[in-house]
Amino acid sequence: MYEYAIMSETVNVKPEALVAESKKELLSSLGIDLVRVMDIVHKSLNTYEGGGWEILSHDLTKLDRHLVVSFLIRRQK
C-alpha cells in the first residue's frame, strides 16, 4: 500500500526566454532553472514528512511568466 502526495516548485521565465529565436535558445535559458528545481525536489524527497518518497510523474503548467512544475510522489505506508 502506498501514500501519495504532490510537490510543486515554480520557475520564473526570464523575458529573454520568451523571445528566444530557436528551440535551442529556449531550452538553454530554461535549463538552469529546471535543474535547480530538480535539485530542490530531489533533496526534499528524503525529508518531506519523514522522507522515503519517490517521483512517479511530473507536469509543467505555464502561468503567465511562470512555470509550475508539479511532481506526483509516493512512498510505502
DOMAR-348259 format. One record per residue (C-alpha): chain; residue in three letters; x, y, z. Coordinates in steps of 0.5 Angstrom, whole numbers. Layout:
// DOMAR-348259
 unit code  east north    up
    A  Ala     X     Y     Z
...
***
This chain:
// DOMAR-348259
 unit code  east north    up
    A  Met     0     0     0
    A  Tyr     3     7    -2
    A  Glu     2    14     1
    A  Tyr     1    19    -5
    A  Ala     3    27    -5
    A  Ile     4    33   -10
    A  Met    11    37    -9
    A  Ser    11    44   -13
    A  Glu    16    49   -15
    A  Thr    16    55   -19
    A  Val    21    57   -25
    A  Asn    20    65   -27
    A  Val    21    65   -34
    A  Lys    26    70   -36
    A  Pro    24    75   -41
    A  Glu    30    73   -46
    A  Ala    27    66   -46
    A  Leu    20    69   -48
    A  Val    23    72   -55
    A  Ala    28    66   -56
    A  Glu    29    65   -63
    A  Ser    30    58   -63
    A  Lys    29    52   -59
    A  Lys    36    51   -57
    A  Glu    36    58   -54
    A  Leu    29    57   -50
    A  Leu    32    50   -47
    A  Ser    39    54   -46
    A  Ser    35    59   -42
    A  Leu    30    55   -38
    A  Gly    35    49   -37
    A  Ile    39    52   -31
    A  Asp    32    54   -27
    A  Leu    30    47   -29
    A  Val    36    43   -26
    A  Arg    35    48   -20
    A  Val    28    45   -19
    A  Met    30    38   -20
    A  Asp    36    39   -14
    A  Ile    31    42    -9
    A  Val    26    37   -10
    A  His    31    31   -10
    A  Lys    34    34    -4
    A  Ser    27    34    -1
    A  Leu    25    27    -2
    A  Asn    28    25     4
    A  Thr    26    30     9
    A  Tyr    19    32     7
    A  Glu    14    29    12
    A  Gly    19    24    14
    A  Gly    22    22     8
    A  Gly    22    16     4
    A  Trp    19    19    -3
    A  Glu    20    17   -10
    A  Ile    18    21   -16
    A  Leu    12    18   -20
    A  Ser    11    23   -25
    A  His    11    31   -27
    A  Asp     8    36   -30
    A  Leu     9    43   -33
    A  Thr     4    49   -33
    A  Lys     5    55   -35
    A  Leu     2    61   -32
    A  Asp     4    68   -35
    A  Arg    11    68   -34
    A  His    12    63   -29
    A  Leu    12    55   -30
    A  Val    10    51   -24
    A  Val    13    44   -24
    A  Ser     9    39   -20
    A  Phe    11    32   -18
    A  Leu     7    26   -16
    A  Ile    11    23   -11
    A  Arg     9    16    -7
    A  Arg    12    12    -1
    A  Gln    10     6     2
    A  Lys     6     6     8
***
